[in-house]
């Protein structure tokens, strides 16, 4: 009976940590470009020949 409140506190702590991590990640995504962090994917054109077997 004594372990349930301790386990509930641990679950609450994990939920708080997850929520703070998500908020931090979203904040970093919005504030990052102001500090020179570039999140865009590198763009380059790729051309490959496609062989169609249409009989």
CHARMM-style PDB file with segment names, atoms N, HN, CA, C and O in Angstrom:
ATOM      1  N   UNK     1       0.818  -1.198   0.000  1.00  0.00      PROA
ATOM      2  CA  UNK     1       0.000   0.000   0.000  1.00  0.00      PROA
ATOM      3  C   UNK     1       0.862   1.262   0.000  1.00  0.00      PROA
ATOM      4  O   UNK     1       0.426   2.303  -0.491  1.00  0.00      PROA
ATOM      5  N   UNK     2       2.061   1.184   0.535  1.00  0.00      PROA
ATOM      6  HN  UNK     2       2.415   0.338   0.934  1.00  0.00      PROA
ATOM      7  CA  UNK     2       2.926   2.361   0.650  1.00  0.00      PROA
ATOM      8  C   UNK     2       3.541   2.751  -0.688  1.00  0.00      PROA
ATOM      9  O   UNK     2       3.866   3.921  -0.891  1.00  0.00      PROA
ATOM     10  N   UNK     3       3.710   1.799  -1.606  1.00  0.00      PROA
ATOM     11  HN  UNK     3       3.447   0.849  -1.441  1.00  0.00      PROA
ATOM     12  CA  UNK     3       4.397   2.081  -2.858  1.00  0.00      PROA
ATOM     13  C   UNK     3       3.527   2.829  -3.860  1.00  0.00      PROA
ATOM     14  O   UNK     3       4.067   3.480  -4.754  1.00  0.00      PROA
ATOM     15  N   UNK     4       2.217   2.762  -3.749  1.00  0.00      PROA
ATOM     16  HN  UNK     4       1.778   2.233  -3.023  1.00  0.00      PROA
ATOM     17  CA  UNK     4       1.361   3.399  -4.749  1.00  0.00      PROA
ATOM     18  C   UNK     4       1.550   4.905  -4.819  1.00  0.00      PROA
ATOM     19  O   UNK     4       1.690   5.429  -5.925  1.00  0.00      PROA
ATOM     20  N   UNK     5       1.563   5.641  -3.699  1.00  0.00      PROA
ATOM     21  HN  UNK     5       1.449   5.216  -2.801  1.00  0.00      PROA
ATOM     22  CA  UNK     5       1.787   7.089  -3.829  1.00  0.00      PROA
ATOM     23  C   UNK     5       3.160   7.416  -4.417  1.00  0.00      PROA
ATOM     24  O   UNK     5       3.306   8.392  -5.153  1.00  0.00      PROA
ATOM     25  N   UNK     6       4.157   6.607  -4.096  1.00  0.00      PROA
ATOM     26  HN  UNK     6       4.038   5.815  -3.498  1.00  0.00      PROA
ATOM     27  CA  UNK     6       5.494   6.842  -4.627  1.00  0.00      PROA
ATOM     28  C   UNK     6       5.521   6.575  -6.135  1.00  0.00      PROA
ATOM     29  O   UNK     6       6.176   7.300  -6.884  1.00  0.00      PROA
ATOM     30  N   UNK     7       4.816   5.544  -6.574  1.00  0.00      PROA
ATOM     31  HN  UNK     7       4.284   4.954  -5.965  1.00  0.00      PROA
ATOM     32  CA  UNK     7       4.757   5.224  -7.995  1.00  0.00      PROA
ATOM     33  C   UNK     7       3.979   6.294  -8.750  1.00  0.00      PROA
ATOM     34  O   UNK     7       4.359   6.673  -9.858  1.00  0.00      PROA
ATOM     35  N   UNK     8       2.901   6.781  -8.160  1.00  0.00      PROA
ATOM     36  HN  UNK     8       2.593   6.473  -7.260  1.00  0.00      PROA
ATOM     37  CA  UNK     8       2.117   7.842  -8.790  1.00  0.00      PROA
ATOM     38  C   UNK     8       2.964   9.103  -8.929  1.00  0.00      PROA
ATOM     39  O   UNK     8       2.881   9.791  -9.946  1.00  0.00      PROA
ATOM     40  N   UNK     9       3.760   9.408  -7.942  1.00  0.00      PROA
ATOM     41  HN  UNK     9       3.827   8.849  -7.115  1.00  0.00      PROA
ATOM     42  CA  UNK     9       4.647  10.567  -8.008  1.00  0.00      PROA
ATOM     43  C   UNK     9       5.681  10.403  -9.114  1.00  0.00      PROA
ATOM     44  O   UNK     9       6.019  11.362  -9.808  1.00  0.00      PROA
ATOM     45  N   UNK    10       6.180   9.183  -9.270  1.00  0.00      PROA
ATOM     46  HN  UNK    10       5.905   8.404  -8.706  1.00  0.00      PROA
ATOM     47  CA  UNK    10       7.158   8.907 -10.323  1.00  0.00      PROA
ATOM     48  C   UNK    10       6.520   9.068 -11.712  1.00  0.00      PROA
ATOM     49  O   UNK    10       7.138   9.635 -12.613  1.00  0.00      PROA
ATOM     50  N   UNK    11       5.303   8.577 -11.885  1.00  0.00      PROA
ATOM     51  HN  UNK    11       4.801   8.116 -11.153  1.00  0.00      PROA
ATOM     52  CA  UNK    11       4.606   8.717 -13.156  1.00  0.00      PROA
ATOM     53  C   UNK    11       4.349  10.189 -13.455  1.00  0.00      PROA
ATOM     54  O   UNK    11       4.521  10.632 -14.591  1.00  0.00      PROA
ATOM     55  N   UNK    12       3.939  10.947 -12.445  1.00  0.00      PROA
ATOM     56  HN  UNK    12       3.799  10.588 -11.523  1.00  0.00      PROA
ATOM     57  CA  UNK    12       3.728  12.389 -12.623  1.00  0.00      PROA
ATOM     58  C   UNK    12       5.018  13.078 -13.042  1.00  0.00      PROA
ATOM     59  O   UNK    12       5.009  13.933 -13.927  1.00  0.00      PROA
ATOM     60  N   UNK    13       6.114  12.712 -12.416  1.00  0.00      PROA
ATOM     61  HN  UNK    13       6.121  12.017 -11.697  1.00  0.00      PROA
ATOM     62  CA  UNK    13       7.408  13.306 -12.747  1.00  0.00      PROA
ATOM     63  C   UNK    13       7.788  13.008 -14.194  1.00  0.00      PROA
ATOM     64  O   UNK    13       8.270  13.892 -14.902  1.00  0.00      PROA
ATOM     65  N   UNK    14       7.577  11.785 -14.632  1.00  0.00      PROA
ATOM     66  HN  UNK    14       7.185  11.067 -14.057  1.00  0.00      PROA
ATOM     67  CA  UNK    14       7.896  11.417 -16.012  1.00  0.00      PROA
ATOM     68  C   UNK    14       7.025  12.198 -16.987  1.00  0.00      PROA
ATOM     69  O   UNK    14       7.514  12.651 -18.022  1.00  0.00      PROA
ATOM     70  N   UNK    15       5.735  12.363 -16.670  1.00  0.00      PROA
ATOM     71  HN  UNK    15       5.339  11.994 -15.829  1.00  0.00      PROA
ATOM     72  CA  UNK    15       4.835  13.130 -17.532  1.00  0.00      PROA
ATOM     73  C   UNK    15       5.277  14.588 -17.596  1.00  0.00      PROA
ATOM     74  O   UNK    15       5.274  15.184 -18.673  1.00  0.00      PROA
ATOM     75  N   UNK    16       5.655  15.166 -16.467  1.00  0.00      PROA
ATOM     76  HN  UNK    16       5.658  14.681 -15.592  1.00  0.00      PROA
ATOM     77  CA  UNK    16       6.143  16.550 -16.455  1.00  0.00      PROA
ATOM     78  C   UNK    16       7.411  16.699 -17.288  1.00  0.00      PROA
ATOM     79  O   UNK    16       7.560  17.668 -18.032  1.00  0.00      PROA
ATOM     80  N   UNK    17       8.310  15.749 -17.165  1.00  0.00      PROA
ATOM     81  HN  UNK    17       8.189  14.961 -16.561  1.00  0.00      PROA
ATOM     82  CA  UNK    17       9.562  15.819 -17.923  1.00  0.00      PROA
ATOM     83  C   UNK    17       9.282  15.710 -19.424  1.00  0.00      PROA
ATOM     84  O   UNK    17       9.898  16.419 -20.220  1.00  0.00      PROA
ATOM     85  N   UNK    18       8.365  14.836 -19.814  1.00  0.00      PROA
ATOM     86  HN  UNK    18       7.865  14.259 -19.167  1.00  0.00      PROA
ATOM     87  CA  UNK    18       8.021  14.691 -21.223  1.00  0.00      PROA
ATOM     88  C   UNK    18       7.390  15.978 -21.748  1.00  0.00      PROA
ATOM     89  O   UNK    18       7.725  16.436 -22.841  1.00  0.00      PROA
ATOM     90  N   UNK    19       6.472  16.564 -20.967  1.00  0.00      PROA
ATOM     91  HN  UNK    19       6.200  16.192 -20.080  1.00  0.00      PROA
ATOM     92  CA  UNK    19       5.829  17.816 -21.391  1.00  0.00      PROA
ATOM     93  C   UNK    19       6.846  18.946 -21.522  1.00  0.00      PROA
ATOM     94  O   UNK    19       6.807  19.701 -22.493  1.00  0.00      PROA
ATOM     95  N   UNK    20       7.738  19.069 -20.576  1.00  0.00      PROA
ATOM     96  HN  UNK    20       7.770  18.455 -19.786  1.00  0.00      PROA
ATOM     97  CA  UNK    20       8.763  20.110 -20.648  1.00  0.00      PROA
ATOM     98  C   UNK    20       9.707  19.874 -21.832  1.00  0.00      PROA
ATOM     99  O   UNK    20      10.169  20.825 -22.461  1.00  0.00      PROA
ATOM    100  N   UNK    21       9.986  18.619 -22.125  1.00  0.00      PROA
ATOM    101  HN  UNK    21       9.611  17.846 -21.613  1.00  0.00      PROA
ATOM    102  CA  UNK    21      10.848  18.312 -23.270  1.00  0.00      PROA
ATOM    103  C   UNK    21      10.180  18.699 -24.578  1.00  0.00      PROA
ATOM    104  O   UNK    21      10.828  19.246 -25.471  1.00  0.00      PROA
ATOM    105  N   UNK    22       8.890  18.418 -24.697  1.00  0.00      PROA
ATOM    106  HN  UNK    22       8.363  17.973 -23.973  1.00  0.00      PROA
ATOM    107  CA  UNK    22       8.164  18.787 -25.915  1.00  0.00      PROA
ATOM    108  C   UNK    22       8.115  20.298 -26.062  1.00  0.00      PROA
ATOM    109  O   UNK    22       8.327  20.820 -27.157  1.00  0.00      PROA
ATOM    110  N   UNK    23       7.838  21.010 -24.973  1.00  0.00      PROA
ATOM    111  HN  UNK    23       7.665  20.586 -24.084  1.00  0.00      PROA
ATOM    112  CA  UNK    23       7.805  22.473 -25.009  1.00  0.00      PROA
ATOM    113  C   UNK    23       9.182  23.022 -25.376  1.00  0.00      PROA
ATOM    114  O   UNK    23       9.283  23.965 -26.160  1.00  0.00      PROA
ATOM    115  N   UNK    24      10.228  22.447 -24.822  1.00  0.00      PROA
ATOM    116  HN  UNK    24      10.146  21.681 -24.185  1.00  0.00      PROA
ATOM    117  CA  UNK    24      11.586  22.875 -25.147  1.00  0.00      PROA
ATOM    118  C   UNK    24      11.949  22.622 -26.599  1.00  0.00      PROA
ATOM    119  O   UNK    24      12.594  23.456 -27.235  1.00  0.00      PROA
ATOM    120  N   UNK    25      11.541  21.482 -27.124  1.00  0.00      PROA
ATOM    121  HN  UNK    25      11.017  20.805 -26.607  1.00  0.00      PROA
ATOM    122  CA  UNK    25      11.830  21.166 -28.517  1.00  0.00      PROA
ATOM    123  C   UNK    25      11.093  22.104 -29.466  1.00  0.00      PROA
ATOM    124  O   UNK    25      11.665  22.558 -30.457  1.00  0.00      PROA
ATOM    125  N   UNK    26       9.840  22.395 -29.173  1.00  0.00      PROA
ATOM    126  HN  UNK    26       9.375  22.026 -28.368  1.00  0.00      PROA
ATOM    127  CA  UNK    26       9.070  23.326 -30.006  1.00  0.00      PROA
ATOM    128  C   UNK    26       9.676  24.726 -29.909  1.00  0.00      PROA
ATOM    129  O   UNK    26       9.795  25.423 -30.917  1.00  0.00      PROA
ATOM    130  N   UNK    27      10.055  25.132 -28.707  1.00  0.00      PROA
ATOM    131  HN  UNK    27       9.959  24.565 -27.889  1.00  0.00      PROA
ATOM    132  CA  UNK    27      10.694  26.437 -28.534  1.00  0.00      PROA
ATOM    133  C   UNK    27      12.009  26.527 -29.291  1.00  0.00      PROA
ATOM    134  O   UNK    27      12.306  27.558 -29.894  1.00  0.00      PROA
ATOM    135  N   UNK    28      12.794  25.466 -29.266  1.00  0.00      PROA
ATOM    136  HN  UNK    28      12.552  24.628 -28.776  1.00  0.00      PROA
ATOM    137  CA  UNK    28      14.066  25.451 -29.995  1.00  0.00      PROA
ATOM    138  C   UNK    28      13.825  25.530 -31.499  1.00  0.00      PROA
ATOM    139  O   UNK    28      14.586  26.174 -32.220  1.00  0.00      PROA
ATOM    140  N   UNK    29      12.764  24.872 -31.973  1.00  0.00      PROA
ATOM    141  HN  UNK    29      12.146  24.348 -31.387  1.00  0.00      PROA
ATOM    142  CA  UNK    29      12.453  24.911 -33.400  1.00  0.00      PROA
ATOM    143  C   UNK    29      12.069  26.320 -33.840  1.00  0.00      PROA
ATOM    144  O   UNK    29      12.384  26.726 -34.958  1.00  0.00      PROA
ATOM    145  N   UNK    30      11.387  27.071 -32.965  1.00  0.00      PROA
ATOM    146  HN  UNK    30      11.132  26.741 -32.057  1.00  0.00      PROA
ATOM    147  CA  UNK    30      10.997  28.438 -33.319  1.00  0.00      PROA
ATOM    148  C   UNK    30      12.136  29.437 -33.127  1.00  0.00      PROA
ATOM    149  O   UNK    30      12.279  30.358 -33.931  1.00  0.00      PROA
ATOM    150  N   UNK    31      12.943  29.278 -32.090  1.00  0.00      PROA
ATOM    151  HN  UNK    31      12.827  28.529 -31.437  1.00  0.00      PROA
ATOM    152  CA  UNK    31      13.974  30.261 -31.754  1.00  0.00      PROA
ATOM    153  C   UNK    31      15.302  29.940 -32.431  1.00  0.00      PROA
ATOM    154  O   UNK    31      16.137  30.830 -32.593  1.00  0.00      PROA
ATOM    155  N   UNK    32      15.513  28.693 -32.828  1.00  0.00      PROA
ATOM    156  HN  UNK    32      14.834  27.970 -32.697  1.00  0.00      PROA
ATOM    157  CA  UNK    32      16.776  28.266 -33.426  1.00  0.00      PROA
ATOM    158  C   UNK    32      17.246  29.092 -34.605  1.00  0.00      PROA
ATOM    159  O   UNK    32      18.424  29.448 -34.647  1.00  0.00      PROA
ATOM    160  N   UNK    33      16.382  29.422 -35.579  1.00  0.00      PROA
ATOM    161  HN  UNK    33      15.426  29.132 -35.545  1.00  0.00      PROA
ATOM    162  CA  UNK    33      16.852  30.211 -36.730  1.00  0.00      PROA
ATOM    163  C   UNK    33      17.371  31.603 -36.352  1.00  0.00      PROA
ATOM    164  O   UNK    33      18.179  32.166 -37.090  1.00  0.00      PROA
ATOM    165  N   UNK    34      16.938  32.163 -35.246  1.00  0.00      PROA
ATOM    166  HN  UNK    34      16.281  31.706 -34.646  1.00  0.00      PROA
ATOM    167  CA  UNK    34      17.455  33.462 -34.809  1.00  0.00      PROA
ATOM    168  C   UNK    34      18.907  33.368 -34.352  1.00  0.00      PROA
ATOM    169  O   UNK    34      19.623  34.369 -34.336  1.00  0.00      PROA
ATOM    170  N   UNK    35      19.342  32.159 -33.979  1.00  0.00      PROA
ATOM    171  HN  UNK    35      18.761  31.346 -33.992  1.00  0.00      PROA
ATOM    172  CA  UNK    35      20.713  31.951 -33.528  1.00  0.00      PROA
ATOM    173  C   UNK    35      21.584  31.272 -34.579  1.00  0.00      PROA
ATOM    174  O   UNK    35      22.683  30.809 -34.275  1.00  0.00      PROA
ATOM    175  N   UNK    36      21.093  31.214 -35.815  1.00  0.00      PROA
ATOM    176  HN  UNK    36      20.200  31.590 -36.062  1.00  0.00      PROA
ATOM    177  CA  UNK    36      21.904  30.674 -36.903  1.00  0.00      PROA
ATOM    178  C   UNK    36      21.764  29.191 -37.138  1.00  0.00      PROA
ATOM    179  O   UNK    36      22.554  28.622 -37.891  1.00  0.00      PROA
ATOM    180  N   UNK    37      20.796  28.542 -36.530  1.00  0.00      PROA
ATOM    181  HN  UNK    37      20.154  29.004 -35.918  1.00  0.00      PROA
ATOM    182  CA  UNK    37      20.593  27.113 -36.751  1.00  0.00      PROA
ATOM    183  C   UNK    37      19.683  26.945 -37.967  1.00  0.00      PROA
ATOM    184  O   UNK    37      18.600  27.527 -38.019  1.00  0.00      PROA
ATOM    185  N   UNK    38      20.119  26.155 -38.936  1.00  0.00      PROA
ATOM    186  HN  UNK    38      20.999  25.681 -38.893  1.00  0.00      PROA
ATOM    187  CA  UNK    38      19.349  25.963 -40.166  1.00  0.00      PROA
ATOM    188  C   UNK    38      18.728  24.565 -40.155  1.00  0.00      PROA
ATOM    189  O   UNK    38      19.440  23.561 -40.152  1.00  0.00      PROA
ATOM    190  N   UNK    39      17.399  24.512 -40.150  1.00  0.00      PROA
ATOM    191  HN  UNK    39      16.821  25.328 -40.153  1.00  0.00      PROA
ATOM    192  CA  UNK    39      16.700  23.232 -40.099  1.00  0.00      PROA
ATOM    193  C   UNK    39      16.231  22.761 -41.472  1.00  0.00      PROA
ATOM    194  O   UNK    39      15.644  21.684 -41.583  1.00  0.00      PROA
ATOM    195  N   UNK    40      16.474  23.533 -42.500  1.00  0.00      PROA
ATOM    196  HN  UNK    40      16.950  24.408 -42.410  1.00  0.00      PROA
ATOM    197  CA  UNK    40      15.971  23.146 -43.819  1.00  0.00      PROA
ATOM    198  C   UNK    40      16.819  22.004 -44.389  1.00  0.00      PROA
ATOM    199  O   UNK    40      18.017  21.903 -44.126  1.00  0.00      PROA
ATOM    200  N   UNK    41      16.172  21.166 -45.160  1.00  0.00      PROA
ATOM    201  HN  UNK    41      15.199  21.248 -45.374  1.00  0.00      PROA
ATOM    202  CA  UNK    41      16.857  20.040 -45.789  1.00  0.00      PROA
ATOM    203  C   UNK    41      17.705  20.549 -46.952  1.00  0.00      PROA
ATOM    204  O   UNK    41      17.293  21.472 -47.657  1.00  0.00      PROA
ATOM    205  N   UNK    42      18.874  19.965 -47.160  1.00  0.00      PROA
ATOM    206  HN  UNK    42      19.208  19.216 -46.588  1.00  0.00      PROA
ATOM    207  CA  UNK    42      19.675  20.377 -48.310  1.00  0.00      PROA
ATOM    208  C   UNK    42      18.961  19.997 -49.607  1.00  0.00      PROA
ATOM    209  O   UNK    42      18.468  18.879 -49.756  1.00  0.00      PROA
ATOM    210  N   UNK    43      18.916  20.940 -50.533  1.00  0.00      PROA
ATOM    211  HN  UNK    43      19.316  21.849 -50.412  1.00  0.00      PROA
ATOM    212  CA  UNK    43      18.204  20.707 -51.783  1.00  0.00      PROA
ATOM    213  C   UNK    43      19.209  20.581 -52.922  1.00  0.00      PROA
ATOM    214  O   UNK    43      20.084  21.427 -53.109  1.00  0.00      PROA
ATOM    215  N   UNK    44      19.054  19.505 -53.671  1.00  0.00      PROA
ATOM    216  HN  UNK    44      18.343  18.818 -53.519  1.00  0.00      PROA
ATOM    217  CA  UNK    44      19.871  19.343 -54.865  1.00  0.00      PROA
ATOM    218  C   UNK    44      19.098  18.471 -55.837  1.00  0.00      PROA
ATOM    219  O   UNK    44      18.374  17.557 -55.442  1.00  0.00      PROA
ATOM    220  N   UNK    45      19.266  18.771 -57.105  1.00  0.00      PROA
ATOM    221  HN  UNK    45      19.854  19.514 -57.425  1.00  0.00      PROA
ATOM    222  CA  UNK    45      18.538  18.066 -58.144  1.00  0.00      PROA
ATOM    223  C   UNK    45      19.216  16.739 -58.436  1.00  0.00      PROA
ATOM    224  O   UNK    45      20.434  16.666 -58.596  1.00  0.00      PROA
ATOM    225  N   UNK    46      18.409  15.696 -58.502  1.00  0.00      PROA
ATOM    226  HN  UNK    46      17.419  15.755 -58.373  1.00  0.00      PROA
ATOM    227  CA  UNK    46      18.918  14.358 -58.814  1.00  0.00      PROA
ATOM    228  C   UNK    46      18.174  13.851 -60.040  1.00  0.00      PROA
ATOM    229  O   UNK    46      16.944  13.818 -60.063  1.00  0.00      PROA
ATOM    230  N   UNK    47      18.921  13.461 -61.046  1.00  0.00      PROA
ATOM    231  HN  UNK    47      19.920  13.488 -61.028  1.00  0.00      PROA
ATOM    232  CA  UNK    47      18.319  12.912 -62.260  1.00  0.00      PROA
ATOM    233  C   UNK    47      18.756  11.464 -62.406  1.00  0.00      PROA
ATOM    234  O   UNK    47      19.948  11.156 -62.405  1.00  0.00      PROA
ATOM    235  N   UNK    48      17.781  10.588 -62.530  1.00  0.00      PROA
ATOM    236  HN  UNK    48      16.813  10.839 -62.531  1.00  0.00      PROA
ATOM    237  CA  UNK    48      18.062   9.170 -62.731  1.00  0.00      PROA
ATOM    238  C   UNK    48      17.223   8.666 -63.893  1.00  0.00      PROA
ATOM    239  O   UNK    48      16.037   8.982 -63.983  1.00  0.00      PROA
ATOM    240  N   UNK    49      17.822   7.890 -64.777  1.00  0.00      PROA
ATOM    241  HN  UNK    49      18.785   7.633 -64.703  1.00  0.00      PROA
ATOM    242  CA  UNK    49      17.033   7.335 -65.878  1.00  0.00      PROA
ATOM    243  C   UNK    49      16.091   6.249 -65.370  1.00  0.00      PROA
ATOM    244  O   UNK    49      16.431   5.467 -64.482  1.00  0.00      PROA
ATOM    245  N   UNK    50      14.903   6.225 -65.955  1.00  0.00      PROA
ATOM    246  HN  UNK    50      14.627   6.860 -66.676  1.00  0.00      PROA
ATOM    247  CA  UNK    50      13.894   5.214 -65.575  1.00  0.00      PROA
ATOM    248  C   UNK    50      13.634   4.347 -66.798  1.00  0.00      PROA
ATOM    249  O   UNK    50      13.333   4.855 -67.878  1.00  0.00      PROA
ATOM    250  N   UNK    51      13.751   3.043 -66.620  1.00  0.00      PROA
ATOM    251  HN  UNK    51      13.995   2.631 -65.743  1.00  0.00      PROA
ATOM    252  CA  UNK    51      13.498   2.099 -67.702  1.00  0.00      PROA
ATOM    253  C   UNK    51      12.134   1.471 -67.469  1.00  0.00      PROA
ATOM    254  O   UNK    51      11.900   0.829 -66.446  1.00  0.00      PROA
ATOM    255  N   UNK    52      11.224   1.666 -68.441  1.00  0.00      PROA
ATOM    256  HN  UNK    52      11.414   2.188 -69.272  1.00  0.00      PROA
ATOM    257  CA  UNK    52       9.885   1.099 -68.343  1.00  0.00      PROA
ATOM    258  C   UNK    52       9.807  -0.144 -69.219  1.00  0.00      PROA
ATOM    259  O   UNK    52      10.175  -0.099 -70.393  1.00  0.00      PROA
ATOM    260  N   UNK    53       9.343  -1.223 -68.674  1.00  0.00      PROA
ATOM    261  HN  UNK    53       9.043  -1.260 -67.720  1.00  0.00      PROA
ATOM    262  CA  UNK    53       9.186  -2.461 -69.431  1.00  0.00      PROA
ATOM    263  C   UNK    53       7.735  -2.569 -69.903  1.00  0.00      PROA
ATOM    264  O   UNK    53       6.955  -3.362 -69.377  1.00  0.00      PROA
ATOM    265  N   UNK    54       7.392  -1.766 -70.893  1.00  0.00      PROA
ATOM    266  HN  UNK    54       8.025  -1.121 -71.320  1.00  0.00      PROA
ATOM    267  CA  UNK    54       6.035  -1.795 -71.445  1.00  0.00      PROA
ATOM    268  C   UNK    54       6.058  -2.608 -72.724  1.00  0.00      PROA
ATOM    269  O   UNK    54       6.596  -2.166 -73.739  1.00  0.00      PROA
ATOM    270  N   UNK    55       5.481  -3.781 -72.678  1.00  0.00      PROA
ATOM    271  HN  UNK    55       5.043  -4.140 -71.854  1.00  0.00      PROA
ATOM    272  CA  UNK    55       5.461  -4.648 -73.875  1.00  0.00      PROA
ATOM    273  C   UNK    55       4.162  -4.520 -74.597  1.00  0.00      PROA
ATOM    274  OT1 UNK    55       3.959  -5.170 -75.623  1.00  0.00      PROA
TER     275      UNK     55
END
